[in-house]
Amino acid sequence: MRIGVVILPDRRWAQAGPRWRQAEEWGFDHAWTYDHLGWRDLVDGPWFDSVPTLTAAATVTSRIRLGTLVASPNFRHPVAFARQVTALDDISAGRLLLGVGAGGIGFDATVLSGETLPARARVDRFTEFTGLLDRVLREERTTWRGEWYTAVDARNDPGCVQRPRVPFVVAANGPRAMRVAARHGQGWVTTGLEADDLAGWWRSVADLGERLDRVVEGEGRDPATLDRYLLLDSAPVFSLSSADFFADQVGRAAAAGFTDVVTHWPRESSWYAGDEAVLVDVATRLLPQLRTA
């Protein structure tokens, strides 16, 4: 079991930088940040871009893997984004994990045009986005004309440090997005489904895992070749409510076949509100033994 933490990009670097360093010193396996132009009711507060945030994080760490959770087509083009991904992978010496998803219906979806695509169109766009991004990061030159994107002789020099390209961790709860994970992903990440209680949420997580198995097998791939990431804080109860509760949730994730779990650095209020002392307790006392869950 590998354990990661999300550090939201809502603080100036003077405050955020020590958190990224601390996550590595504590021994977390990966650290992530959100890739949004603004997020939910935090859109009116401080917010910073994921690419320079991860670039800065790469310069103050040396071991921990770093990632987007998750980049989407809402405001990114595969050709331009491929250059940023290549640079991030280089600066981090091959530690980048690229989380990608279809994109939601919030601020990111409306700020550039005011138009929100229906779910089917978002998955269509995501399928093309991921396929083109995969191709640009693998091939020396790419020309592509699709429904959503065009690339004309796009270059890929020098390419990623990680070969053949950075690992994709694909967010998917539906069957069509799961096929994207099966075709292009080195990992799959899920939030589970909305539920009224914790038991219902865990049932949804189990159901999604079984659905993924069927989809991946249908694509001719062994499901065991896909790492499985679970965002614990999509459950109705914050994973860092207490150290004992966190340990229980990690154990349940391991029993459900997940290879990785991700929690959030507690905030003072609103989303992921909690006590930093619980994070410190988990990191300093429980982290080594939880990896063997």
N, C-alpha and C positions, 0 to 999 in steps of 0.2 A: 504494500500500500504506500503510495506517494501522497503527500499532503501539501496543498498550496494555499496561498492567501491572496485575496484581492485587495489592492490599495487604490481606492478611488482617486481620480485625478482632480480633486477638489481643494487642494492646498498648494500654496506656493512652495517652490522647491526647497527653500530653506527649512520648511517644516516636513515636507514629504521625503526628502533625501534620506534623513536618518531612519525612516521606516523601512525603506528598501534595504539599506545596509543591515538593519536589525533583523529583517526577515531571513537574510542569508546567515547571519551569525547564529540565529536560533536553530538553523538547520532545516528550514522549509525547503521542499524540493522544487517548488516553482512559485513565482509571484506574478500577478496579473494586474492589468488595469482595464477599465472600460474604454471602448472606442466609440465615442459619441460626440456630437457637437453640443449636446445638452441632454440631460437625462431626467425624466419624470419631474417631480416638483423641485429638484435641485437645479433645474435649468436657469433659474433666476439668481443663483448664487455663483461662487467661483467655480470655474471649470477649465481644464487644460487638455490639450491634444495628447493622444496616446503615443504618437511616434516620437516626439522629442522627450516625452516623459520616460519612455522605455530606453531611449538613447542615453539619457542622463543616468537612469538606473543601471545600465550596462557599464557605465564608467565608474560606478562606486561599488560594484560587486564583481565577483570573479567566478563563482560556482553556480549559483542558483539559476534555474531556467526562467526566462521572462516571456510574457505573452500578452496578446490582445484577447479580451473576453467580452464580446467578439467583434471583429471587423465585419462590415456589411456593405452591400452595394448601395445603401441609402445615399452615401455621399462619396464613395470611392470608386475610381476607375481601375480595372485590373492592370493596365499598362503603367500608369503612374505609381500605383500602389506597389507594383513589383519592384520598382526602383527603391522605394522606401524599405520594403522588406529585405531586399538584398543588402542595403546599407546597414540595417539593424542587425542582420545576421552576422555581418562582418565585424561591426563594432563590438558585438557581444561575444565574438569568437565562437560562433556556432551554438549559442544558447537560446535562440529564439524559438518559441512555439507560437504558431499562427492560428489563433482561434478565429473561425469565420462562421457567419450565420446569414440568414435571409434578410434580417432587418425588420424592425417592428413598425408600429404605426404612430409613434410619438413624434417628438420634436424633430428628430433626424429626418423623418419621412416627409415633413411638411416645410421645413425652414427654407429649402432651396426653390420650391415651386408651389407649395401649398397643396399639392396633390398627394393623396394616399392611395397606393395601389392595393387592389384586392389581394387576398392571400394567394390565390393561384398565380397571379402575375408576379408576385414577389418571389415565389419559389422558382418560376420560370427564369426570372432575372438572376436569381442566386445560382441556379444550375449553370447558366452561361458564364456568370462572373467567376465561379470557382473553376470551371473547365478552362477558361482563358487564362486565369491567373496561374493555374497549374502549368499550362503550356508555355507561357512567357518565362516562367521561372526554370523550366527544364531545357528549352530549346535555344539555340543561338539567335535565331531570328524567327519572328512570328508575324504572319499576315492573317487576319481574321475578319470576316464580315458576318455578323450575327444579327439577331433581332434587337439586341440591347447594346452591343458594343462593336466597335471597329478598331482594329489594330493594323497599321501599315508598316511592315518591315521593322517591328519592334525588336530592339536589341536586348541581349541578356549577357553582358560582359561586365564583370568577371564571373557572374553566377554566384550562387549561395556557397557559403562555407560548408554547410550541411548538404550532402549529396544524396539523391539528385536535386533536392531542394529542401527548404525548411519543412518540418512536419506540419500538416494541416490537422487541426482539431475542430471537427465540424459539429456545430450545434444543430440538432435535429430531433424533433418530436413526432413529425409526421412521416409517412412512408416515402414520399417523394424526396424530402430532404435527407432521409436516411439513405436513399440510393446515392445521393451525392457523397455522403460519408463513406459508403461502401466503395465507391469508385475512386475517390481522391483522398480520403482521410487516413491518417496514421492514428487518429484518435477520434472518439465520438464524445460529445458533451451534452448533457441533458439537465434541464431544470425540474424534471418531473412535470406533472400536470397540477393545475390548481385544485386544491382540496380544502375541505372545511376543518379537517383534523389531521394529525400526524400519521395516524394509521392509514387513512385514505391516501395521503401523499405517497407513502411507501408502497402501497398497492399499485399506484400509478407508475412508480419507478420500476417495479418488477415487471409490470405489463409492457412498458416501453423497452426494457431489456430483451424480453422475449420477442417483441415485434422486430427489434433490430436484428436479432439472430436470423429470423426468417428472411428479412430483406437482404442481409449480407450473403446468406447462403444462396438466395435467388440470383445474386450477381456473380455467383461462382467463386466466392471467397470464403475462407475459413473465418468465422467470427472471432476466433481466438487471436487473430492477427491485428485486431483493432483495440487499442487502449480505450478504457471507458472512464470518463470523468463525470463526477456528480457534483453539482452546485448545491451544497447542503442548505444554503440559506434561502432557497426557493421553497422550502418547507414552511408550514405555518408557525414554526418555532425557530428562533434564531439559534444557530448551532453553538454559539459561544454563550448561551444563557448560563451555563456552568461548565466546569471542566469535566465533570462526570457525564453530563449530557452529551458533550462533544465526543467523548470517548465512546459512548454508546452508539452515536450516529455513525462514527467511523467503522465500528464493528459491524453495524447493519449493512453499511455500504460494501464492506469486504465480503460479507456473506451473500450479498446480491450479485457478486461478480465484478464489482468495480475495481479498477486498478489505481484510481486517483480520486481524491476528494478535494474540494476547494471551499474555504470559508472566507469571511470578510473581516478586515481590520475593523474593530468596533468604532462607531461614530458616536458623537455626543447625543444626537437626536435624530429623528426621522428614520430613514432607511438604515438598517443594520445597527440600530442604537444598542449600546451595550457597555460593559465595563472592560476597559483595557486590562485590568488586573486578571481577568479570566484568560485573555489571550496570553499574557505573560506566564500564567500558571501552566497552561497547556504547552506552551513552547519550551519552558524550562524543565518541566517535570514529566510530561506525558509523551512528548513528541517521539522520542526514540522507541518506546514500547508500542506506540500506536502504529508505527510502520510495520510491525509484525502482526497486525490484526488480521 
